[in-house]
Amino acid sequence: MSFTIPPMAEPYKIKMVEPVKITTREFRENAAKEAGYNTFLLRSEDVYIDLLTDSGTNAMSEYQWAGIMLGDEAYAGSKNYYFLESAMKECFGYKHLVPAHQGRGAEHLVSKALIKQGQWVPGNMYFTTTRQHQELQGGHFVDVIVDAAHDPNNEDPFKGNVDLVKFEKLIKEKGAENIAYITIGVTVNLAGGQPVSMQNLREVGELAHKNNIKVILDATRAMENAYYIKTREKGYENKSVKEILREMCSYTDGATCSGKKDFHTNIGGFAACNDDDFAQNMRSNVVVYEGLQTYGGMAGRDMEAMARGMLEACEDHVMKHRIAQSEYLWNKLDKAGVPLVRPCGGHGVFVDAKAFYPQVPQEQYTAQALAIDIYIHSGVRSMERGIVSAGRDQETGKEHKPKLETVRLTIPRRVYTQSHFDVVADSIIDLYQQRDKGRGLKMVYEPKALRFFQARFEKL
Ligand SMILES: *Cc1c(COP(=O)(O)O)cnc(C)c1O
C-alpha cells in the first residue's frame, strides 16, 4: 500500500513570514468600539487572524513574484497584457479580453454595455457590487436562484443553481426583449460559496439563447466551482479543472472577473466576451473609466502576476487544498454543534447567525453583532453577510430582509496553516458555549450605497 498525503497538507512551503500582533481582550473591546462595531472599520494591524475576505488577501507564489519583476510598464501594448490575454484564452476560452482595475470595474463596463433603462436583470442571488452597478444603469435585479439556496440546512450539492422555472416565468412575464442578460455567479458568494452544476449551466444557456438573452458569468471563483463539478457531478471526475472551466464558459457569452480571488493576486480584474460589438462597446468605455484597453487600471506587473496566478489556479491540487482548508474548519465547527450553512462552501465557512444568537432579532443586526463578538473574543476578523449587506430596496427604501443571516469566515488562499484554523474553531466553539450573552446592535450611521463597508453601530 502506498501512503497518501491528506488533502489538507499544504502543497507549498513558507519562504517569507509576516508577523501578526497578539492582543488582549481589553484592547480588542476598545478597538471594536472605535470601529463602530463594524469589522470593516478595524485596523488590520489589530487583527490576529484575518478572515474578513479572500479578496486580494492571497499569498502569491514565487512564480508570480518573479513575474512582478518582468513588468512592462509601457503605456500601450504592454507584453504582460498579451500574456494575460493568452492565459485568459487558455483557461476561459473567450475571444476578447477587456482589463479592469478589479471586478467591479468590469461589472460597470458590462452593465453599461448591456442594460437599457428599466430592463430586468436576473441572477442566481445577487452580489453586492454586481447588483449596485446593474441598478445604477437603470436595471432591476431579479433573483432566480433555486429555493434551496435560501435554506442553510438544505444539503443539496449545487445550491447555486438557477431555477429554470423562475427564469422562464420571468421571460414570459416581462418579455425577452426587456431582459438585459442573466448573470450567473460561480460559486455563489452570498449563498455561502455554493456551486452551480454543469447541467444547470448548459440548460440556462439553452433557455437564454433560445430567447436571444445573453449569459454573463461572474467567474470570480470559477476554478472553485469547476473543482466542485469535478468532485460532485457524474462524468467529470477524470476531467481537469481547466477542461471543466472551458466547458462552463462555452455555455455563456462573456464574463466579469475579479482577479483578487481565485487568481491569487492582490489587485486586478477583467471582462471577457465573444461578440465583437459587445467588446468594442466595453473598449470604448474602458478608456474613460479604467485605463487604456491594454492595462485597464492595472500596472504591467499586476497583469503578469494575475496571468500566472490564473494558470496556477487551474492546477487540480491547488484547488483541492483550497477546498480542503474550508472543509477542515467547517468539520471542526460542525462537530461541536455550531450552526453553519450546509454543505461547506468554497471560499469560507458561513455561520448561521440566526441559529447562533436566536435571542437577537434580525432588525438588531444579528450577524453584525456576532462578527464583532468573534473579534472581541479572539482577535479573529470575519464579515457580516445578512441584512446589513443586503441594504435597502431601491423604490420603497425598506431594508431587504434576507433569509440567510450569516457571518462569513473567509479563507485567504495559501495564507494560514492548520493551527490557525484550530484557533479559529476553538474560539468560536467557546463563544457558542456562552451564546446566551449575545446582544444586538443599533445602526447609528448609514451610508447611501454598499452600507456594510462603512456603517457604524452601537451596542444595545
Ligand atoms: C469580489 C467579487 C466581485 C467584485 O470584485 P472586486 O474585485 O472586489 O471589485 C464580484 N463578484 C463576486 C462573486 C465577488 O466575490
PDBQT file of the ligand as one rigid body, heavy atoms in Angstrom, charges set to zero:
ROOT
HETATM    1  C1  LIG A 501     -15.308  40.139  -5.105  1.00  0.00    +0.000 C 
HETATM    2  C2  LIG A 501     -16.392  39.849  -6.013  1.00  0.00    +0.000 A 
HETATM    3  C3  LIG A 501     -16.777  40.754  -7.002  1.00  0.00    +0.000 A 
HETATM    4  C4  LIG A 501     -16.210  42.140  -7.115  1.00  0.00    +0.000 C 
HETATM    5  O1  LIG A 501     -14.865  42.138  -7.378  1.00  0.00    +0.000 OA
HETATM    6  P1  LIG A 501     -13.880  43.262  -6.804  1.00  0.00    +0.000 P 
HETATM    7  O2  LIG A 501     -12.553  42.862  -7.344  1.00  0.00    +0.000 OA
HETATM    8  O3  LIG A 501     -13.951  43.194  -5.312  1.00  0.00    +0.000 OA
HETATM    9  O4  LIG A 501     -14.327  44.584  -7.317  1.00  0.00    +0.000 OA
HETATM   10  C5  LIG A 501     -17.785  40.363  -7.867  1.00  0.00    +0.000 A 
HETATM   11  N1  LIG A 501     -18.381  39.174  -7.756  1.00  0.00    +0.000 NA
HETATM   12  C6  LIG A 501     -18.039  38.281  -6.813  1.00  0.00    +0.000 A 
HETATM   13  C7  LIG A 501     -18.719  36.963  -6.741  1.00  0.00    +0.000 C 
HETATM   14  C8  LIG A 501     -17.036  38.597  -5.903  1.00  0.00    +0.000 A 
HETATM   15  O5  LIG A 501     -16.726  37.716  -4.956  1.00  0.00    +0.000 OA
ENDROOT
TORSDOF 0
